[in-house]
Amino acid sequence: MFKSKKELVFIILAGIFITNAVTAELIGGKLIQIGPFVMSIGILPWPVVFLTTDLINDYFGKEGVKKLSYITAALIAYSFILLFLA
């Protein structure tokens, strides 16, 4: 299925990246209060997104991150379109 371990690592990191980015966007409207601060619960998945972005950049370079970011933005838009239509 995968020609190398490098491709497998990219697929796994891409899956983690996309899942956390879409989840963060979907739950972003929920608010939580921590002490005197009120914030969006959508901030919880973003550290994982940044970590996977950094790992992808280290192993696959700027082009890998760029392609994955475009794919993720398109999938987030697709998710919101489906939610709007539902």
TILUMGU-261132 format. One record per residue (C-alpha): residue in three letters; x, y, z. Coordinates in pm, 1 decimal. Layout:
<kolpa><resn>ALA</resn><X>X</X><Y>Y</Y><Z>Z</Z></kolpa>
...
This chain:
<kolpa><resn>MET</resn><X>0.0</X><Y>0.0</Y><Z>0.0</Z></kolpa>
<kolpa><resn>PHE</resn><X>265.2</X><Y>252.4</Y><Z>104.6</Z></kolpa>
<kolpa><resn>LYS</resn><X>595.2</X><Y>245.8</Y><Z>-80.2</Z></kolpa>
<kolpa><resn>SER</resn><X>802.2</X><Y>354.6</Y><Z>217.4</Z></kolpa>
<kolpa><resn>LYS</resn><X>788.3</X><Y>429.6</Y><Z>586.6</Z></kolpa>
<kolpa><resn>LYS</resn><X>823.4</X><Y>797.3</Y><Z>499.2</Z></kolpa>
<kolpa><resn>GLU</resn><X>489.2</X><Y>790.0</Y><Z>316.8</Z></kolpa>
<kolpa><resn>LEU</resn><X>325.8</X><Y>611.2</Y><Z>608.0</Z></kolpa>
<kolpa><resn>VAL</resn><X>457.3</X><Y>873.3</Y><Z>851.3</Z></kolpa>
<kolpa><resn>PHE</resn><X>325.6</X><Y>1152.2</Y><Z>628.2</Z></kolpa>
<kolpa><resn>ILE</resn><X>-20.9</X><Y>991.5</Y><Z>608.9</Z></kolpa>
<kolpa><resn>ILE</resn><X>-36.0</X><Y>946.8</Y><Z>986.3</Z></kolpa>
<kolpa><resn>LEU</resn><X>80.0</X><Y>1303.8</Y><Z>1057.1</Z></kolpa>
<kolpa><resn>ALA</resn><X>-156.7</X><Y>1439.2</Y><Z>791.9</Z></kolpa>
<kolpa><resn>GLY</resn><X>-447.7</X><Y>1251.8</Y><Z>948.5</Z></kolpa>
<kolpa><resn>ILE</resn><X>-367.2</X><Y>1388.8</Y><Z>1293.8</Z></kolpa>
<kolpa><resn>PHE</resn><X>-325.6</X><Y>1740.6</Y><Z>1150.4</Z></kolpa>
<kolpa><resn>ILE</resn><X>-651.7</X><Y>1738.8</Y><Z>953.4</Z></kolpa>
<kolpa><resn>THR</resn><X>-855.6</X><Y>1575.7</Y><Z>1230.0</Z></kolpa>
<kolpa><resn>ASN</resn><X>-745.5</X><Y>1826.8</Y><Z>1491.8</Z></kolpa>
<kolpa><resn>ALA</resn><X>-787.5</X><Y>2126.8</Y><Z>1261.3</Z></kolpa>
<kolpa><resn>VAL</resn><X>-1141.6</X><Y>2028.2</Y><Z>1159.9</Z></kolpa>
<kolpa><resn>THR</resn><X>-1233.8</X><Y>1944.8</Y><Z>1520.5</Z></kolpa>
<kolpa><resn>ALA</resn><X>-1100.4</X><Y>2279.8</Y><Z>1642.8</Z></kolpa>
<kolpa><resn>GLU</resn><X>-1310.3</X><Y>2463.6</Y><Z>1385.0</Z></kolpa>
<kolpa><resn>LEU</resn><X>-1624.1</X><Y>2266.7</Y><Z>1467.1</Z></kolpa>
<kolpa><resn>ILE</resn><X>-1604.0</X><Y>2312.7</Y><Z>1845.1</Z></kolpa>
<kolpa><resn>GLY</resn><X>-1475.3</X><Y>2670.1</Y><Z>1824.0</Z></kolpa>
<kolpa><resn>GLY</resn><X>-1815.1</X><Y>2816.5</Y><Z>1910.4</Z></kolpa>
<kolpa><resn>LYS</resn><X>-1824.9</X><Y>2652.0</Y><Z>2253.2</Z></kolpa>
<kolpa><resn>LEU</resn><X>-1701.4</X><Y>2870.4</Y><Z>2537.5</Z></kolpa>
<kolpa><resn>ILE</resn><X>-1541.7</X><Y>2764.7</Y><Z>2864.1</Z></kolpa>
<kolpa><resn>GLN</resn><X>-1447.3</X><Y>2963.4</Y><Z>3169.2</Z></kolpa>
<kolpa><resn>ILE</resn><X>-1117.0</X><Y>2903.9</Y><Z>3342.2</Z></kolpa>
<kolpa><resn>GLY</resn><X>-1093.4</X><Y>3132.4</Y><Z>3641.3</Z></kolpa>
<kolpa><resn>PRO</resn><X>-1170.1</X><Y>3485.8</Y><Z>3526.4</Z></kolpa>
<kolpa><resn>PHE</resn><X>-1101.8</X><Y>3399.0</Y><Z>3160.6</Z></kolpa>
<kolpa><resn>VAL</resn><X>-1363.3</X><Y>3298.9</Y><Z>2905.8</Z></kolpa>
<kolpa><resn>MET</resn><X>-1222.4</X><Y>3130.3</Y><Z>2596.4</Z></kolpa>
<kolpa><resn>SER</resn><X>-1317.6</X><Y>2906.3</Y><Z>2309.8</Z></kolpa>
<kolpa><resn>ILE</resn><X>-1277.3</X><Y>2534.4</Y><Z>2367.9</Z></kolpa>
<kolpa><resn>GLY</resn><X>-1150.4</X><Y>2518.4</Y><Z>2010.0</Z></kolpa>
<kolpa><resn>ILE</resn><X>-807.6</X><Y>2619.3</Y><Z>2139.9</Z></kolpa>
<kolpa><resn>LEU</resn><X>-753.1</X><Y>2272.2</Y><Z>2286.6</Z></kolpa>
<kolpa><resn>PRO</resn><X>-672.2</X><Y>2086.4</Y><Z>1960.1</Z></kolpa>
<kolpa><resn>TRP</resn><X>-453.6</X><Y>2363.5</Y><Z>1813.2</Z></kolpa>
<kolpa><resn>PRO</resn><X>-130.7</X><Y>2273.1</Y><Z>1997.6</Z></kolpa>
<kolpa><resn>VAL</resn><X>-148.2</X><Y>1931.2</Y><Z>1829.2</Z></kolpa>
<kolpa><resn>VAL</resn><X>-196.0</X><Y>2104.7</Y><Z>1493.1</Z></kolpa>
<kolpa><resn>PHE</resn><X>113.4</X><Y>2317.7</Y><Z>1552.7</Z></kolpa>
<kolpa><resn>LEU</resn><X>318.1</X><Y>2017.1</Y><Z>1663.9</Z></kolpa>
<kolpa><resn>THR</resn><X>224.0</X><Y>1815.7</Y><Z>1358.0</Z></kolpa>
<kolpa><resn>THR</resn><X>293.9</X><Y>2117.3</Y><Z>1135.7</Z></kolpa>
<kolpa><resn>ASP</resn><X>641.4</X><Y>2141.0</Y><Z>1284.5</Z></kolpa>
<kolpa><resn>LEU</resn><X>705.5</X><Y>1767.9</Y><Z>1242.8</Z></kolpa>
<kolpa><resn>ILE</resn><X>585.9</X><Y>1772.7</Y><Z>882.1</Z></kolpa>
<kolpa><resn>ASN</resn><X>802.8</X><Y>2075.2</Y><Z>811.1</Z></kolpa>
<kolpa><resn>ASP</resn><X>1107.9</X><Y>1903.0</Y><Z>961.2</Z></kolpa>
<kolpa><resn>TYR</resn><X>1063.9</X><Y>1581.9</Y><Z>765.2</Z></kolpa>
<kolpa><resn>PHE</resn><X>888.7</X><Y>1690.1</Y><Z>444.2</Z></kolpa>
<kolpa><resn>GLY</resn><X>977.6</X><Y>2057.0</Y><Z>410.1</Z></kolpa>
<kolpa><resn>LYS</resn><X>782.1</X><Y>2367.3</Y><Z>329.4</Z></kolpa>
<kolpa><resn>GLU</resn><X>607.3</X><Y>2208.3</Y><Z>29.6</Z></kolpa>
<kolpa><resn>GLY</resn><X>463.5</X><Y>1927.3</Y><Z>242.8</Z></kolpa>
<kolpa><resn>VAL</resn><X>317.1</X><Y>2173.1</Y><Z>491.5</Z></kolpa>
<kolpa><resn>LYS</resn><X>187.6</X><Y>2398.8</Y><Z>214.8</Z></kolpa>
<kolpa><resn>LYS</resn><X>3.8</X><Y>2116.9</Y><Z>35.1</Z></kolpa>
<kolpa><resn>LEU</resn><X>-139.5</X><Y>1982.9</Y><Z>357.5</Z></kolpa>
<kolpa><resn>SER</resn><X>-256.3</X><Y>2329.3</Y><Z>465.5</Z></kolpa>
<kolpa><resn>TYR</resn><X>-445.0</X><Y>2378.7</Y><Z>138.1</Z></kolpa>
<kolpa><resn>ILE</resn><X>-604.1</X><Y>2035.6</Y><Z>166.7</Z></kolpa>
<kolpa><resn>THR</resn><X>-704.3</X><Y>2104.7</Y><Z>527.6</Z></kolpa>
<kolpa><resn>ALA</resn><X>-854.2</X><Y>2444.6</Y><Z>443.2</Z></kolpa>
<kolpa><resn>ALA</resn><X>-1059.1</X><Y>2283.6</Y><Z>165.8</Z></kolpa>
<kolpa><resn>LEU</resn><X>-1179.1</X><Y>2007.3</Y><Z>399.0</Z></kolpa>
<kolpa><resn>ILE</resn><X>-1276.5</X><Y>2259.3</Y><Z>667.2</Z></kolpa>
<kolpa><resn>ALA</resn><X>-1474.8</X><Y>2456.7</Y><Z>406.3</Z></kolpa>
<kolpa><resn>TYR</resn><X>-1636.8</X><Y>2134.2</Y><Z>286.4</Z></kolpa>
<kolpa><resn>SER</resn><X>-1733.8</X><Y>2047.3</Y><Z>646.1</Z></kolpa>
<kolpa><resn>PHE</resn><X>-1894.8</X><Y>2386.6</Y><Z>700.1</Z></kolpa>
<kolpa><resn>ILE</resn><X>-2083.0</X><Y>2364.9</Y><Z>369.6</Z></kolpa>
<kolpa><resn>LEU</resn><X>-2222.5</X><Y>2025.4</Y><Z>468.8</Z></kolpa>
<kolpa><resn>LEU</resn><X>-2318.4</X><Y>2154.0</Y><Z>813.2</Z></kolpa>
<kolpa><resn>PHE</resn><X>-2487.2</X><Y>2456.9</Y><Z>657.9</Z></kolpa>
<kolpa><resn>LEU</resn><X>-2684.6</X><Y>2238.1</Y><Z>418.3</Z></kolpa>
<kolpa><resn>ALA</resn><X>-2785.0</X><Y>1999.4</Y><Z>696.2</Z></kolpa>
